[in-house]
Amino acid sequence: MAGRLDSSFDALAPDAGIQARLLLREIVSSGELPALLRSVLEDRSYLARVAAASYGHNNGFDKIVLAAGPDNRYKLRLHIWWPERDPHSEHVHNHRWTFASVVLAGEMEMEFFALTSGGEPMQRYRYSHPPGEPHFVRDWKDSVEVRTVFAETVGPGSSYWLGESVLHRIVVHGRRLTATLVLQGAGLSPDCDLLSSVPLGELPMVKVRQFTVGELSEKISSLLVAPTALKGW
């Protein structure tokens, strides 16, 4: 898969988001994804590499990096919200890169926001990932006001792309499996914004714990037998 993306995805192009969305739809509609996941399980070195790059994200989902380009120019990722997860709502945020996503299973609400006077007060933080470090850094930036400008509920087969500056939040309701396949482009900024309606405390370092090989194997095996869109539409 990495070789295919290396040759067909220009992660630095102005239309990287459009390219990524089309590639994701091709990957899912062709039924390639189950074979890719099985290849991860069958190749111990591949499994170990994926585990070392994957972890439980603070926004409530498991982030599994299936492939990455040279110097992490792009990443192909699974995001999985498991039925047994704790209730959780994402912070409003943007990204350092353009990305596209396709919903494989479940349903989620997408909310989009704009900075505006007279909106909901929020604390804005600068969020960054020091290269090669197993943690993220969160620094308070300022206080802002925001309002919701659009919201939509999407389900299996839905796909979209977003530019790096778009403020948004994903809300997953209920207790069923929800999963997306994401393709991100090259980093366009050293950091991104994270907005919270309450102060996030004084801990500037946000640590993550990578999955063990055994944990990742169990998660991928569970996804393969779940009722998802993995076999195409």
N, C-alpha and C positions, 0 to 999 in steps of 0.2 A: 504493500500500500504506500509506503514512504516513497518508493521509486516512482510510482505513478503520480503522486502529488508533486514530487520534485520536478517532473517534466511537464505537468499540466496546470499547475497553480502558481501564478505570479503573485506572491504574498505582499509585494510592495506596490503593486499596480493601483492606480486610482479606483479601478473597478474590482478590487480584490473581494469585496463583499458579495458582489453579483456572481463572480466566478465561484466563490466558496459555496453559495447557495445552490448553484447548478450542479457542482460536483457532489454535494451531499445528497441531492435528489437522485443523481445517477447511482451513487453507492447503495442507497437504500432500495431504490426501485429494482435494481439488478439482482438483489438478494445476496450481495457480497459480504454484508456485515457478519452474518453467522459464521461464515468460513474464516473471516479475519479473527473473530473471537476464539474460535476453536484453535486456530494456529497459535494464538497467545498461550492457550492452555497446554498445547502439545510441545512447545519449545521452551525449555526451562530457562534458557538465557534470555529469551524474549520476555517471558513472564517476569523475570527478575528486573529487567530494565523498566517494564511498565509499572511494576510495583514501586520502584524507587522514585517514580515521577508522579505517583497518584496518592490521594489522601482524601479524608473527609473535610469538605469545605465548610467554612464558618457560615455560609449561607444555607446550610441544611442539606446539601446533596453530596454524594460521592463523586469526586472528579478523577476520572481514569484516562490517562494520556496514552492513546493507542499508537500514535506515530508523531514524530517531530522532524522538522527539516533541519538543514545545517544551521548551527547557531540558534536553534529554536526559531527559525524564521517563520514557521507555521507550526500549529499543533492540531491534531485530530483527537478529539476528546469525547468520552461518554460522560454525561451528567445523569446520575440516578438518584431519585428520591424514593426511598424504600417505604413500604406500607407501615412498618413499625417505627418510623422516625418520630422524634419528638416534635410537637407543634413548633413551627418556626416561620418567621417572616423575614425576607431579605431586607437589608438596608438599600435605600436608593443609591445607585452608583452609575458610573460610566466605566470605560475600559481604556487600556493603553493601545488597543488595536481594534481594527474592524473585524467583525466575525459574522458567521452565519450559523443557523441552527435549524434542525428538523426534529419534530416531535415523533418519537418512536412509540410511546405508550403513555396512557394517562391523559390528564388535562391540566392546564395551568393558565393563570391569568397574567397577562402582560400589562404593566402600567408604565406610562411615560410621563415625564415631568419637565417643567421649565422653571428657571429662576425668575421670580417676579416679586415686586413689592406688594405687600398685603397678603401674601400666601402663608402657608404653614411654616412656622419658624423651625429651622433645623441647624444642627452643628455640622460644618463641613470639615472633613479630614482629608489629608493627602495620604494616599496608600501606595506603597512601592515594594518591590521585591529586589533586594540586593543580589546581584549576580552570584550564583553558586552557593547562596546561603539557604538553610532550611527554614527560613522564617520570613515574614513580611513586616514592614515598618509602617506604623500609623501615627501621623502627626496632625494635631489640630491646626486648622487653617483659618477659619473664620465662621461667622454666623450668617446664614442666608435665609431667604424665604422662597418656598416653592409651591407650585400648584400642579395638580394632575391635568394633563392636556389630552390624554387619550388612554383608553383601556379596552382590552379585547381578550376573550377567552379562546384558546387554541387547543386542538387535540391532535391525534395521530394523523400524520401526513402533512400537517401544516409546516411551512418553512418560512424563514424570514432572514434578513440580514440587517445589521445595525452598524453605523459609523461609531468611531471611538468616543465621540463627545456626547452621545445621546444618554441622558439620564433616564434610568429605567429601574424596574423592580419586577421580579417574578414571584407570584404567589401561588403555591400549590395547596389546594384544598383537599380535604378528605384523607382517607387512609388506603389508597391504592397505589400501586407502582406507577411512577412517572419517570420517563427517561427521554433524553434528547441526545442527538449526535451533533457536535459542534466542530466547526473548522475556523480557527482564528488565523488572521494574517500577521504580518510583521509588526513588532512594537513601534509605535509612532510617537511615544512619549515616555519619559522615565517613570511617570506615576499617573495615577488616576484619582478621581474624587469618590468619596464615600460620605453619604449624608445620613444623619441619624436625628430623630426627634428628641432623643435624650443624650446627655454626655456619655461617652464611652469609657470614661475612666482615664487613669494616668499611665496605663501599661502601653508603651509605644511599640513593643515587639509582639507580633502575633505569630505564635508558633504553630506549626502543623506537624502531624505525625504521619509519615508515609505508611502505606499498607505493607504488611508482610506478604510474602509469596503465598502463604496459605490463605490469608484473608482475601487477597485479590482473586485467587483461584475459585474460592467459594462464591464470591460476588459475581464473577463472570458466568460460572456454572448456573447460578440462580437466574440470571438474566436470560440465558439461552433457553431455559425451559418455561419462562414466563410468557403469558399471552401478549406479545408485543408485535410491532410492525417490522421485526427483524427480517422477515422473509420477503419483504417487498410489498408493493401495493397492487 
